[in-house]
Amino acid sequence: MRLARRWTNPVPVDIAPMIDVVFQQLIYFMLTSSFVLSPGIRINLPKAETGQQLSVSNLVITLTKDHIVYWDEEVVTLKELRSRLKRSGGDKPVLIRADRHAYVDKLIELWDLCRDSGHQEVHIATLSE
């Protein structure tokens, strides 16, 4: 027994509503996502009323509240930091980004290390109010 098939015209699929939904989801996820400005190291800088903006590029040393020292987002010991500072020469200024809960004696130790390595221009990063 043979059945006769009837061919019907295909129904056109309108994809405009689907594109609208996808764009709305994209906008929603972009607005609700949080952006991290400094991706690896989280520190709370101290506030200062007399802080100034530096215009030159610096060598950046970061001291966390757990007293971990970073050289450009890489964990270093004080011995490695001393050798890297000596290799960099004394012509570039050094910026120390210390957490507000870090001990002052660790900050002074880093300051002295920078000055002992030949860097005469050492700055401490702060937040302006």
C-alpha atoms as a printed R data frame, in Angstrom:
    type eleno elety resid chain resno      x      y      z
1   ATOM     1    CA   MET     A     1  0.000  0.000  0.000
2   ATOM     2    CA   ARG     A     2  1.428  3.277 -1.024
3   ATOM     3    CA   LEU     A     3  0.560  6.451  0.831
4   ATOM     4    CA   ALA     A     4  0.552  9.704 -0.988
5   ATOM     5    CA   ARG     A     5  2.510 12.453  0.643
6   ATOM     6    CA   ARG     A     6  1.471 16.001  0.428
7   ATOM     7    CA   TRP     A     7  4.236 18.536  0.334
8   ATOM     8    CA   THR     A     8  3.602 21.663  2.303
9   ATOM     9    CA   ASN     A     9  5.483 24.900  2.064
10  ATOM    10    CA   PRO     A    10  8.031 25.315  4.864
11  ATOM    11    CA   VAL     A    11  7.138 27.818  7.560
12  ATOM    12    CA   PRO     A    12  9.680 30.679  7.654
13  ATOM    13    CA   VAL     A    13 11.443 31.001 10.992
14  ATOM    14    CA   ASP     A    14 11.780 34.560 12.224
15  ATOM    15    CA   ILE     A    15 15.045 34.844 14.171
16  ATOM    16    CA   ALA     A    16 14.673 38.518 15.116
17  ATOM    17    CA   PRO     A    17 13.093 37.758 18.542
18  ATOM    18    CA   MET     A    18 15.840 35.242 19.277
19  ATOM    19    CA   ILE     A    19 18.520 37.829 18.461
20  ATOM    20    CA   ASP     A    20 16.774 40.340 20.736
21  ATOM    21    CA   VAL     A    21 16.782 37.876 23.633
22  ATOM    22    CA   VAL     A    22 20.460 37.024 23.132
23  ATOM    23    CA   PHE     A    23 21.448 40.705 23.105
24  ATOM    24    CA   GLN     A    24 19.411 41.363 26.241
25  ATOM    25    CA   GLN     A    25 21.161 38.495 28.011
26  ATOM    26    CA   LEU     A    26 24.537 39.806 26.876
27  ATOM    27    CA   ILE     A    27 23.765 43.264 28.235
28  ATOM    28    CA   TYR     A    28 22.490 41.789 31.514
29  ATOM    29    CA   PHE     A    29 25.641 39.733 32.068
30  ATOM    30    CA   MET     A    30 27.903 42.649 31.175
31  ATOM    31    CA   LEU     A    31 26.149 44.961 33.628
32  ATOM    32    CA   THR     A    32 26.013 42.490 36.494
33  ATOM    33    CA   SER     A    33 29.547 41.168 36.233
34  ATOM    34    CA   SER     A    34 32.188 42.732 38.416
35  ATOM    35    CA   PHE     A    35 35.454 43.892 36.999
36  ATOM    36    CA   VAL     A    36 38.669 43.506 38.990
37  ATOM    37    CA   LEU     A    37 41.108 46.362 38.421
38  ATOM    38    CA   SER     A    38 44.174 44.731 39.805
39  ATOM    39    CA   PRO     A    39 43.712 41.060 39.243
40  ATOM    40    CA   GLY     A    40 46.095 39.316 41.543
41  ATOM    41    CA   ILE     A    41 46.861 41.256 44.666
42  ATOM    42    CA   ARG     A    42 44.158 42.729 46.852
43  ATOM    43    CA   ILE     A    43 45.303 45.450 49.216
44  ATOM    44    CA   ASN     A    44 43.638 48.347 51.006
45  ATOM    45    CA   LEU     A    45 45.784 51.418 50.549
46  ATOM    46    CA   PRO     A    46 45.897 53.998 53.338
47  ATOM    47    CA   LYS     A    47 44.239 57.370 52.763
48  ATOM    48    CA   ALA     A    48 46.177 60.623 52.629
49  ATOM    49    CA   GLU     A    49 45.042 64.196 52.152
50  ATOM    50    CA   THR     A    50 48.339 65.432 50.721
51  ATOM    51    CA   GLY     A    51 48.973 62.675 48.180
52  ATOM    52    CA   GLN     A    52 50.256 63.594 44.725
53  ATOM    53    CA   GLN     A    53 49.862 61.919 41.345
54  ATOM    54    CA   LEU     A    54 53.100 60.464 39.952
55  ATOM    55    CA   SER     A    55 53.657 60.891 36.235
56  ATOM    56    CA   VAL     A    56 56.654 58.633 35.633
57  ATOM    57    CA   SER     A    57 56.716 54.856 35.406
58  ATOM    58    CA   ASN     A    58 57.810 53.200 38.609
59  ATOM    59    CA   LEU     A    59 59.117 49.926 39.853
60  ATOM    60    CA   VAL     A    60 56.218 48.562 41.913
61  ATOM    61    CA   ILE     A    61 56.669 46.632 45.138
62  ATOM    62    CA   THR     A    62 53.536 45.426 46.947
63  ATOM    63    CA   LEU     A    63 53.289 44.507 50.626
64  ATOM    64    CA   THR     A    64 50.099 42.701 51.666
65  ATOM    65    CA   LYS     A    65 48.523 42.626 55.111
66  ATOM    66    CA   ASP     A    66 49.973 39.107 55.513
67  ATOM    67    CA   HIS     A    67 53.454 40.612 54.879
68  ATOM    68    CA   ILE     A    68 53.955 38.915 51.527
69  ATOM    69    CA   VAL     A    69 56.173 40.939 49.202
70  ATOM    70    CA   TYR     A    70 55.424 41.111 45.460
71  ATOM    71    CA   TRP     A    71 57.592 42.460 42.653
72  ATOM    72    CA   ASP     A    72 55.282 43.203 39.705
73  ATOM    73    CA   GLU     A    73 52.706 40.636 40.896
74  ATOM    74    CA   GLU     A    74 55.307 37.921 41.552
75  ATOM    75    CA   VAL     A    75 56.058 36.740 45.090
76  ATOM    76    CA   VAL     A    76 59.676 37.393 46.046
77  ATOM    77    CA   THR     A    77 61.835 37.056 49.127
78  ATOM    78    CA   LEU     A    78 63.780 40.008 50.479
79  ATOM    79    CA   LYS     A    79 66.992 38.515 49.086
80  ATOM    80    CA   GLU     A    80 65.491 38.228 45.582
81  ATOM    81    CA   LEU     A    81 64.057 41.725 45.904
82  ATOM    82    CA   ARG     A    82 67.470 43.154 46.785
83  ATOM    83    CA   SER     A    83 69.093 41.537 43.732
84  ATOM    84    CA   ARG     A    84 66.291 42.703 41.413
85  ATOM    85    CA   LEU     A    85 66.522 46.248 42.723
86  ATOM    86    CA   LYS     A    86 70.272 46.291 42.183
87  ATOM    87    CA   ARG     A    87 69.868 44.950 38.631
88  ATOM    88    CA   SER     A    88 67.272 47.586 37.774
89  ATOM    89    CA   GLY     A    89 69.647 50.441 38.544
90  ATOM    90    CA   GLY     A    90 68.889 53.485 40.648
91  ATOM    91    CA   ASP     A    91 67.464 55.743 37.957
92  ATOM    92    CA   LYS     A    92 63.795 54.661 38.196
93  ATOM    93    CA   PRO     A    93 61.674 55.631 41.194
94  ATOM    94    CA   VAL     A    94 60.211 52.877 43.362
95  ATOM    95    CA   LEU     A    95 56.546 52.794 44.395
96  ATOM    96    CA   ILE     A    96 55.706 50.745 47.484
97  ATOM    97    CA   ARG     A    97 52.042 49.705 47.652
98  ATOM    98    CA   ALA     A    98 51.560 48.672 51.285
99  ATOM    99    CA   ASP     A    99 48.290 47.498 52.783
100 ATOM   100    CA   ARG     A   100 46.974 49.745 55.535
101 ATOM   101    CA   HIS     A   101 47.068 46.793 57.966
102 ATOM   102    CA   ALA     A   102 50.698 45.858 57.250
103 ATOM   103    CA   TYR     A   103 53.208 46.522 59.994
104 ATOM   104    CA   VAL     A   104 55.130 49.743 59.733
105 ATOM   105    CA   ASP     A   105 58.438 48.004 60.494
106 ATOM   106    CA   LYS     A   106 57.979 45.820 57.364
107 ATOM   107    CA   LEU     A   107 57.303 48.951 55.315
108 ATOM   108    CA   ILE     A   108 60.413 50.641 56.712
109 ATOM   109    CA   GLU     A   109 62.410 47.484 55.999
110 ATOM   110    CA   LEU     A   110 61.329 47.650 52.344
111 ATOM   111    CA   TRP     A   111 62.101 51.387 52.261
112 ATOM   112    CA   ASP     A   112 65.604 50.802 53.623
113 ATOM   113    CA   LEU     A   113 66.143 47.935 51.192
114 ATOM   114    CA   CYS     A   114 65.280 50.213 48.264
115 ATOM   115    CA   ARG     A   115 67.535 53.008 49.496
116 ATOM   116    CA   ASP     A   116 70.368 50.563 50.188
117 ATOM   117    CA   SER     A   117 70.041 49.196 46.629
118 ATOM   118    CA   GLY     A   118 70.715 52.634 45.146
119 ATOM   119    CA   HIS     A   119 67.193 53.947 44.638
120 ATOM   120    CA   GLN     A   120 66.972 57.399 46.172
121 ATOM   121    CA   GLU     A   121 63.404 58.156 45.065
122 ATOM   122    CA   VAL     A   122 61.027 55.868 46.978
123 ATOM   123    CA   HIS     A   123 57.276 56.594 47.205
124 ATOM   124    CA   ILE     A   124 54.395 55.077 49.172
125 ATOM   125    CA   ALA     A   125 51.074 54.617 47.357
126 ATOM   126    CA   THR     A   126 47.991 56.119 49.011
127 ATOM   127    CA   LEU     A   127 44.390 56.857 48.148
128 ATOM   128    CA   SER     A   128 43.404 60.497 47.849
129 ATOM   129    CA   GLU     A   129 40.279 61.535 49.706
